Amino acid sequence: MFDLQFFADAGTLVNATGSFVNASTGETTDFDSAHSLSSELKSFYDTELLENARSELFYAQFAKRQPLPANHHGVVEWRKWNTFDKASKLSEGVIPTGQKFGVTAVTGTVDQYGTYTAITDKLELRAYDDVILGATEEMGASAAETQEALIRDALFTNTNVLYCDKIARATGAVAATPAAQSELAEDETCACRLTPEMVNKAVTVMKKNRVPRIGGKYYAVIHPSVAHDLRADESWIEAHKYASPEEVFNGEIGELHGVRFIEDVFAPVLKGADLASDARSLKVNYASGYSGAITSLAFDGGTVAEDALIGRVISINGVTAKITDNTASAISFASTNFGSVADNADILPADFGADDIAAYASYFFGKDSFGIIDPEGGALEMIIHDKGEIGGPLNQFSTIGYKFETNGATILYPERLLRVMSTSSFSAADEAN
């Protein structure tokens, strides 16, 4: 008995990943221009990057997209008609004065962003895991985070802002309504959280501004810390309980008061920068302490350059003040009563909330509130260069990277984008992002 297969031709030409191989001799032949599988490998990694990037994009879902053809200057113009005033009462036989008509233009400019990493031939050869695939997955996450941050930061410039009411913990009553983000508070006596009542207030503001809805609803992107507090309310509707649960946006978690909420870890978490080059906060430096209304005080506990703190907001005993001048050892501000201030009392950064707490920006969207440019040829592109291409004379490294063009976001209708500033039960622990 013998196996005829033993004498079979195993193949003088076998398609492999980087060349043709003779199965009998092991001799290899390089791919030619017409026969290559290298594009298949590239496509695989391309798909990995794009899938990883798109799974983390939340803000872009609500943008009005504008194509930018190739061979055009990198500026796009959106135009919107100006509205007319209401009609006035006519006088018999008198021709009224006509209204002026016009159009308003808003422009956006694209910029290019990108990054890469280099992988040595030895790492690629000896690593247990597929380092090229791993790098591609992480590049996808980097691309998503970059795009999210660019849109998020552009939206923050909109001046249509609502500050959450300061609610007394003991009574549940409104203790005050902050007029600036530095007045947001989260302590044992009160909090400025995004409550169902504040969501209702935000919806009311948008209705008054005649903001058109998206498919019959408004949408909001919120941080998980804010979502934690909001979902505790019994009126919250989970996304899987919708009448049409398949019609949900990426990251959607539920609905309240006609607003459907998207949870995004990249939603803005804000804290003031360090007060000193070598310290987060400063200390009062006056043996007798201060009391009553004052306009300046001495400090130590950190290195501060002259005039470096002008415009910053500080907090002492939960009371805030905006710095108008500073030396290396003293700060000045408008007359402020911090109460009784002892020597070595903490001077805390309070640009985004009293007592160095984290504040959160939640964006409420109506239809076409902002625009994103889709440049032809400038979309997210995965770029892999094999060590045989760019690895130097000894083919010692490969590179994996991406690039894209974007305008971040261009606000088209300021009244259709409402930024709601709040605290959360995690304000003391969360770090700025």
MOJO-V703677 format. One record per backbone hydrogen bond with DSSP energy under -0.5 kcal/mol. CO is the residue of the C=O (numbers start at 1). NH is the residue of the N-H. If there is no record, write none. Layout:
# MOJO-V703677
CO;NH
CO;NH
This chain:
# MOJO-V703677
2;4
3;6
4;7
5;8
8;10
11;23
14;21
18;31
19;16
20;29
21;14
21;23
22;26
27;22
29;20
32;35
35;32
37;40
37;41
38;42
39;43
40;44
41;45
42;46
43;47
44;48
45;49
46;50
47;51
48;52
49;53
50;54
51;55
53;56
54;57
56;58
58;61
59;62
60;63
63;65
64;372
66;374
68;376
69;72
73;75
74;110
76;78
76;108
78;106
80;104
91;94
93;95
94;96
102;82
104;80
106;78
108;76
111;406
113;404
115;402
117;400
119;398
120;124
121;125
122;126
123;127
129;131
130;134
131;135
132;136
133;137
134;138
135;139
136;140
137;141
138;142
139;143
140;144
141;145
142;146
143;147
144;148
145;149
146;150
147;151
148;152
149;153
150;154
151;155
152;156
154;157
155;158
159;161
160;419
162;421
164;178
165;167
166;175
166;176
167;191
168;172
173;168
173;175
176;166
176;178
180;183
181;184
184;354
185;192
189;169
190;187
191;167
192;423
193;195
195;199
196;200
197;201
198;202
199;203
200;204
201;205
202;206
203;207
204;208
205;209
206;211
207;210
210;212
212;367
213;215
214;217
217;214
218;260
219;365
220;222
220;262
221;363
222;264
223;226
223;227
224;228
225;229
226;230
227;231
229;232
230;233
233;236
236;238
237;255
238;241
239;242
242;245
244;247
246;248
249;252
251;263
253;239
254;261
255;237
256;259
258;218
259;256
260;220
261;253
261;254
262;222
262;264
264;267
268;361
269;433
270;359
276;279
279;276
280;275
282;347
283;300
284;344
286;289
290;341
292;338
294;336
295;333
297;331
298;285
300;283
302;304
303;277
305;308
307;310
309;312
312;323
313;350
314;321
315;348
316;319
319;316
321;314
321;323
322;334
323;311
325;332
326;307
329;299
330;327
331;297
332;324
332;325
336;294
336;338
339;341
340;342
341;290
342;345
345;284
346;348
347;282
348;315
349;356
350;353
353;356
354;357
359;270
360;362
360;422
362;364
362;420
363;221
364;418
365;219
366;369
369;412
369;413
370;64
371;410
372;66
373;375
374;68
375;378
378;405
381;403
383;401
384;386
385;399
386;389
386;390
387;391
391;396
392;395
396;121
398;119
399;385
400;117
401;383
402;115
403;381
404;113
406;111
407;409
410;371
413;416
414;417
416;366
416;418
417;419
418;364
418;420
419;162
419;421
420;362
421;164
422;360
423;194
424;427
426;429
426;430
427;358
